[in-house]
Amino acid sequence: MFVKAALVKEDLHDGKRLIEALDKANFKVQAALWFYLADSDEWRLYISSPFVEKEGPRKSYNFIQKILARLAPPSSFSLTDITVLSPSSNLVKLMRVAVRTGPGISGIRFTRNVINNTLIEDAYIYRIV
């Protein structure tokens, strides 16, 4: 029997703290969500920002790492659990079809939904604008 990796309360809380810190640092997070990858049985925190398009992934990861390092208490996850995306990425565009949260931080569980013939196994959405 297959048991899916769990997304724990600490990850949800720390993800919110990271998004709040990125907002304060003017990173302009347009989409942020935990996304379950069934093939590798892992959760990834996807963060989408115009910064990624403008400055590239490497500078984006460096920026996020600096913010992560300042979080107190330290986050329950690390930079290796994060993927940066352009706001025009296919996943962000796909999710935007089904969910728009506005600029605040939400907590929407999005499980076993199909959008444009694409199965979204599981996600926890903070923001999609």
Secondary structure by P-SEA (a helix, b strand, c coil): ccccccccaaaaaaaaaaaaaaaaacccccbbbbccccccccccbbbbccccccccaaaaaaaaaaaaaacccccccccccbbbbccccaaaaaaaaccccccccccccccccccccccccbbbbcccc
